[in-house]
């Protein structure tokens, strides 16, 4: 783990409190070594399926009605597009929170399962998130993947192989049942994943829940029930959180003011945007952004 820690620390990006962005490295679009230099307040955002490896510090996570405390050596798995509330508990400038986030490719996981006839571990409590201890095989694969950041010539050749290896070792974890459940074509979780992926790419468009249910070949009542089961919220609430999340990112980056951000993410009423933003983030847009920027400076 020492070499992995040093590689992650050298390539880590500093994350601003309040942001939901873990910017990808230019060579590895699905991997981000990252760092927090101070504790953060709980923030809720809709995350894509991921594996997060903790290398230093402590983090609290609330997702799918589960509370988890992550420490060095832990892996946090999320197998669905879903709201996750997290806060950095232990971090300082001298000993920052250090982690690596790896965006899962559930299609790649599905291919591995079908091509090699992999069997899931016994399934206990149904969930879409899990906490596990890392393994020597996973730590070594992550080390070799991050080492490619120093070898741009080898990265396009070897990175796909190591990504596939990481997915394989994740499927060997006792917590891997959630990955089997999400990746198998035809399952209800798979259909909801298709719906949430559509929403992620089209959140600024008007939403017809009936049309979305038909898109994933489910009845409206079944779609509503399973969507809430996977994400904990309704499709309209899911869309609203995506809109507000993106609006906050646009304002934090300086790309838009509140009015421009509201229009960009699909709001027609600036007052409605301001009301919903305040309800979700606890302060009006301008005040919230000023607070976050002051915290980061």
VMD Tcl script that draws the C-alpha trace (Angstrom):
set ca {
  {0.00 0.00 0.00}
  {2.98 2.36 0.51}
  {3.68 2.69 -3.21}
  {-0.03 3.09 -3.98}
  {-0.28 5.79 -1.30}
  {2.69 7.71 -2.75}
  {1.32 7.50 -6.30}
  {-2.13 8.68 -5.22}
  {-0.66 11.54 -3.16}
  {1.51 12.71 -6.05}
  {-1.31 12.71 -8.60}
  {-4.20 13.73 -6.28}
  {-6.41 16.68 -7.13}
  {-7.67 18.95 -4.36}
  {-11.47 18.88 -4.09}
  {-13.32 22.08 -3.17}
  {-15.93 21.62 -0.42}
  {-19.42 21.61 -1.90}
  {-18.39 20.45 -5.35}
  {-19.53 17.12 -6.75}
  {-16.77 17.02 -9.35}
  {-13.93 14.53 -9.17}
  {-12.17 15.66 -12.35}
  {-10.73 12.76 -14.36}
  {-7.05 12.63 -15.20}
  {-6.33 13.41 -18.84}
  {-4.87 9.91 -19.31}
  {-7.42 7.93 -17.26}
  {-10.92 9.30 -17.66}
  {-12.50 6.95 -15.11}
  {-9.96 7.31 -12.29}
  {-9.34 10.20 -9.89}
  {-6.88 10.22 -6.98}
  {-8.22 13.01 -4.76}
  {-7.54 14.89 -1.55}
  {-9.45 16.92 1.07}
  {-7.28 19.07 3.33}
  {-10.01 19.81 5.89}
  {-13.21 18.21 7.21}
  {-16.40 18.98 5.29}
  {-20.07 19.29 6.13}
  {-22.46 16.59 4.82}
  {-23.22 17.11 1.12}
  {-25.74 15.16 -0.95}
  {-25.21 14.50 -4.64}
  {-26.28 11.94 -7.21}
  {-23.32 9.72 -7.92}
  {-22.65 7.33 -10.80}
  {-21.66 3.71 -9.98}
  {-18.21 3.76 -8.41}
  {-15.59 2.07 -6.29}
  {-13.90 4.41 -3.81}
  {-10.71 3.31 -2.07}
  {-9.73 5.13 1.14}
  {-5.99 5.54 1.71}
  {-5.93 8.05 4.57}
  {-8.47 9.85 6.76}
  {-12.07 9.09 7.63}
  {-15.36 9.68 5.85}
  {-19.03 9.21 6.78}
  {-21.49 8.06 4.10}
  {-25.27 7.76 4.11}
  {-26.83 5.95 1.16}
  {-29.72 3.57 0.62}
  {-30.69 4.01 4.31}
  {-27.25 2.74 5.34}
  {-24.71 4.65 7.41}
  {-21.10 3.73 6.78}
  {-17.85 4.90 8.35}
  {-14.94 4.62 5.95}
  {-11.32 4.44 7.05}
  {-7.99 3.63 5.40}
  {-8.15 0.24 3.69}
  {-11.90 0.38 3.11}
  {-13.66 0.19 -0.24}
  {-17.04 1.81 -0.79}
  {-19.07 0.35 -3.67}
  {-22.11 2.00 -5.25}
  {-23.82 0.03 -8.01}
  {-26.49 2.55 -9.04}
  {-26.98 6.19 -9.99}
  {-28.26 7.36 -6.63}
  {-28.15 10.17 -4.04}
  {-25.28 9.77 -1.58}
  {-24.63 11.99 1.42}
  {-21.03 12.14 2.57}
  {-18.76 14.18 4.81}
  {-15.03 14.14 5.43}
  {-14.53 13.61 9.17}
  {-10.75 13.41 9.53}
  {-8.48 15.56 7.35}
  {-5.88 18.30 7.75}
  {-3.27 20.08 5.67}
  {-0.59 17.86 7.24}
  {-2.59 14.62 6.95}
  {-5.26 15.11 4.28}
  {-8.03 12.71 3.44}
  {-6.67 10.75 0.49}
  {-8.63 8.42 -1.74}
  {-9.04 7.04 -5.24}
  {-12.38 6.97 -7.01}
  {-12.84 4.50 -9.87}
  {-15.95 4.82 -12.03}
  {-17.46 1.38 -12.62}
  {-18.34 0.14 -16.09}
  {-21.37 -2.07 -15.44}
  {-21.42 -3.21 -19.07}
  {-17.85 -4.50 -18.63}
  {-18.94 -6.22 -15.43}
  {-21.88 -7.79 -17.29}
  {-19.52 -9.12 -19.98}
  {-17.17 -10.60 -17.38}
  {-20.06 -12.34 -15.64}
  {-21.51 -13.83 -18.82}
  {-18.24 -14.70 -20.58}
  {-16.72 -16.47 -17.59}
  {-19.92 -17.77 -15.97}
  {-19.13 -16.01 -12.71}
  {-21.43 -16.73 -9.80}
  {-22.55 -14.14 -7.24}
  {-21.84 -14.54 -3.54}
  {-24.82 -15.42 -1.39}
  {-27.15 -12.44 -1.40}
  {-28.25 -11.18 1.98}
  {-29.80 -7.77 2.57}
  {-30.81 -6.07 -0.68}
  {-28.87 -2.86 -1.20}
  {-27.10 -0.85 -3.87}
  {-24.15 0.23 -1.74}
  {-21.60 -1.77 0.21}
  {-18.54 -1.41 2.39}
  {-15.66 -3.85 2.07}
  {-12.03 -4.27 3.01}
  {-9.59 -3.94 0.16}
  {-7.61 -7.00 -0.89}
  {-3.94 -7.39 -1.89}
  {-5.04 -8.09 -5.48}
  {-7.12 -4.90 -5.69}
  {-4.43 -2.75 -4.08}
  {-1.85 -4.09 -6.51}
  {-4.10 -3.47 -9.53}
  {-4.80 0.10 -8.40}
  {-1.07 0.65 -7.89}
  {-0.30 -0.49 -11.42}
  {-3.13 1.63 -12.84}
  {-1.93 4.81 -11.12}
  {1.67 4.03 -12.12}
  {0.56 4.41 -15.75}
  {0.05 8.13 -15.08}
  {3.83 8.35 -15.23}
  {3.94 6.35 -18.48}
  {1.72 8.10 -21.05}
  {3.10 5.86 -23.81}
  {1.93 2.67 -22.06}
  {-1.35 4.03 -20.71}
  {-3.63 3.42 -23.76}
  {-2.29 -0.13 -24.14}
  {-2.24 -1.36 -20.55}
  {-4.98 0.68 -18.83}
  {-7.92 -1.25 -20.40}
  {-6.39 -4.53 -19.20}
  {-5.93 -3.27 -15.64}
  {-9.43 -1.76 -15.57}
  {-10.83 -5.16 -16.54}
  {-8.71 -6.78 -13.84}
  {-10.05 -4.36 -11.20}
  {-13.61 -5.17 -12.21}
  {-12.81 -8.88 -11.92}
  {-11.32 -8.56 -8.43}
  {-14.30 -6.48 -7.32}
  {-16.57 -9.32 -8.43}
  {-14.66 -11.62 -6.07}
  {-15.52 -9.57 -2.99}
  {-18.20 -10.83 -0.58}
  {-19.96 -7.49 -1.24}
  {-20.08 -8.13 -4.99}
  {-23.72 -9.24 -4.92}
  {-24.76 -5.63 -5.57}
  {-22.65 -5.60 -8.76}
  {-24.22 -8.81 -10.08}
  {-27.66 -7.43 -9.30}
  {-27.04 -4.16 -11.18}
  {-25.19 -5.58 -14.18}
  {-27.41 -8.48 -15.26}
  {-29.50 -7.53 -18.28}
  {-33.22 -7.90 -17.76}
  {-33.20 -7.34 -14.01}
  {-35.29 -4.56 -12.54}
  {-32.11 -2.88 -11.26}
  {-30.72 -2.96 -14.80}
  {-33.87 -1.27 -16.16}
  {-33.74 1.43 -13.49}
  {-30.07 1.98 -14.31}
  {-31.01 2.63 -17.93}
  {-33.63 5.14 -16.75}
  {-31.22 6.98 -14.45}
  {-28.59 7.09 -17.17}
  {-31.13 8.66 -19.52}
  {-31.93 11.24 -16.87}
  {-28.25 12.03 -16.32}
  {-27.86 12.85 -20.00}
  {-31.20 14.64 -20.43}
  {-31.95 16.32 -17.10}
  {-32.50 19.75 -18.68}
  {-35.33 18.41 -20.87}
  {-39.01 18.22 -19.80}
  {-39.68 14.86 -18.17}
  {-42.54 12.49 -18.95}
  {-42.38 9.70 -16.36}
  {-44.78 7.63 -18.47}
  {-42.48 7.89 -21.50}
  {-39.45 7.01 -19.36}
  {-41.23 3.92 -18.01}
  {-42.05 2.84 -21.56}
  {-38.41 3.46 -22.59}
  {-37.23 0.84 -20.08}
  {-40.21 -1.45 -20.80}
  {-41.90 -1.25 -17.42}
  {-45.42 -0.43 -16.34}
  {-45.81 2.97 -14.72}
  {-46.65 1.57 -11.28}
  {-43.77 -0.93 -11.36}
  {-41.38 1.76 -12.61}
  {-42.30 4.15 -9.78}
  {-41.91 1.42 -7.15}
  {-38.56 0.12 -8.39}
  {-37.16 3.57 -9.10}
  {-37.79 4.59 -5.50}
  {-36.43 1.25 -4.27}
  {-33.12 1.81 -6.08}
  {-32.65 5.56 -5.67}
  {-34.76 6.38 -2.62}
  {-36.50 9.23 -4.49}
  {-38.96 9.74 -7.37}
  {-37.88 10.35 -11.00}
  {-38.89 14.02 -10.73}
  {-36.87 14.45 -7.53}
  {-33.94 12.69 -9.21}
  {-34.11 15.12 -12.13}
  {-34.36 18.10 -9.77}
  {-31.27 17.04 -7.82}
  {-29.31 16.61 -11.05}
  {-30.36 20.08 -12.20}
  {-29.41 21.73 -8.90}
  {-26.14 19.81 -8.73}
  {-25.13 21.00 -12.21}
  {-26.28 24.57 -11.53}
  {-24.07 24.70 -8.43}
  {-21.12 23.40 -10.43}
  {-21.64 26.04 -13.13}
  {-21.75 28.85 -10.58}
  {-18.75 27.56 -8.61}
  {-16.67 27.37 -11.79}
  {-17.65 30.93 -12.70}
  {-19.28 29.84 -15.97}
  {-22.69 31.32 -15.06}
  {-24.47 33.52 -12.57}
  {-27.63 32.22 -10.88}
  {-29.92 33.26 -13.74}
  {-27.71 31.70 -16.40}
  {-27.27 28.51 -14.42}
  {-31.04 28.18 -13.89}
  {-31.71 28.51 -17.62}
  {-28.86 26.13 -18.55}
  {-30.21 23.28 -16.44}
  {-33.80 23.60 -17.61}
  {-35.56 26.01 -15.25}
  {-37.95 28.51 -16.85}
  {-38.54 30.46 -13.62}
  {-35.62 32.07 -11.76}
  {-37.72 32.37 -8.59}
  {-38.60 28.67 -8.66}
  {-34.92 27.84 -9.15}
  {-33.93 30.02 -6.19}
  {-36.60 28.45 -3.94}
  {-35.62 24.88 -4.82}
  {-31.91 25.66 -4.60}
  {-32.34 27.11 -1.10}
  {-34.46 24.16 -0.01}
  {-31.82 21.68 -1.25}
  {-28.57 23.43 -0.25}
  {-29.79 25.46 2.72}
  {-29.04 28.93 1.29}
  {-29.89 31.05 -1.77}
  {-27.57 30.52 -4.78}
  {-25.35 33.62 -4.38}
  {-24.97 33.14 -0.62}
  {-24.19 29.44 -0.98}
  {-21.53 30.00 -3.65}
  {-19.93 32.82 -1.64}
  {-19.74 30.54 1.40}
  {-18.14 27.71 -0.54}
  {-15.58 29.98 -2.19}
  {-14.71 31.53 1.18}
  {-14.25 28.07 2.69}
  {-11.91 27.05 -0.13}
  {-9.74 30.19 0.07}
}
mol new
graphics top color blue
foreach p $ca { graphics top sphere $p radius 0.5 }
foreach p [lrange $ca 0 end-1] q [lrange $ca 1 end] { graphics top cylinder $p $q radius 0.2 }
display resetview
